[in-house]
């Protein structure tokens, strides 16, 4: 990986008489170099001190520049290592209820999912309500997924022990959670209801994913039901916005009145 800039990048001069702030000018220079593939995915940007020296700007300008590029999804920062050009975003389909491992495999990614924490807990009130529990403990599972030894996702599950009990859940040691529930706990998952929203990294996500606080995240919160329509799992999966995008297919409903099909309101 590089730790310097191509000559024609750092020979770009900043216009110190322009009304455009220096950090925006520098952001534009580096963004153009990323977009035209002069700086490639995985390339290591120079350190803050080198950028200060190359462009003769203050540390504030450099840090604001890196913040701008991070918010655009063009670079990411790893604590203690520096800033890197983002890889091509992973495209994940949004179509069926399936295990995380299987969905990532279909996206062409080999992931290593590691258990960060597992224990029995009293869930937050809103989660207990969705799981239709009151005053009962649930199995809390916190995992982090890695690609090429870099953290890419946080997967959090709250699982109602139900008929299979907490001992079986506490014995989960890794691999596909849904496969474990099906084979070991004899749970037949039938449907899910999920919501996608944009959130910003707080200290917890920043620490586990090695990203700056306030980085854009795509979060999927879902509730999974069994064949008896009983809620089994409340899940929260966090995706860094710089690394992922979601794909879904939609089709015209044959039952829709043709006169209303293309009416926009």
Protein Blocks (a to p, Z undefined) as FASTA:
>chain_A
ZZbdcfklmmpccdfkbfbdfklmmmmmmmmmmmnomacghiacddfklmmmmnopafkl
mmmmmmmmmmnopaccdehiapcddddddddddfbacdfklmmmmnopacddddfbdcdd
dddfklmmmnopghiacddddddddeehiafbdcdddddfklnojmlmmmpggdjfklmm
mmmnopacfbdcdddddddddfklmmmnopaehiacdddddddddfkopafbdcdddddf
klgccdddddddfkbcfklmmpcZZ
